[in-house]
Amino acid sequence: MTIPHHALEVYEPYDYRGDNPLSVAGVAVVAGPMRDNYYLVQLDQPLLVDDTPVTQLLVQPRYNGDKIDRAVSSTCTVNIARVVGDTDLVNLERVSFDQFIRWGVGKISPPA
């Protein structure tokens, strides 16, 4: 099985000064706490947010009508959430609000 890689451009937070775009590997689509789906991605290189290393992010299409499949296989504007602490969501099918924090907005796309 080939692991999909993506470029994740960060538009918000506006004060973000790290690598941009981020290189991420797709892990899985997981169910969210409100009948929504998130795409779990693993960062190729951890980033620091509030002095805490972040290795996983959840992305979700930002606009109504965009399905999670668009974020997985195409270019899509997304909301970005960071997975809290040292939580690892790789083997989960469902996530809860206490496992992630809204972080920003960006665009996910397949690498060029």
Secondary structure, 3 states (H helix, E strand, C coil): CCCCEEEEEEEECCCCCCCCCEEEEEEEEEECCCCCEEEEEEEEEEEEECCEEEEEEEEEECCCCCCHHHHHHCCEEEEEEEECCCCCCCCCCECCHHHEEEEEEEEEECCC
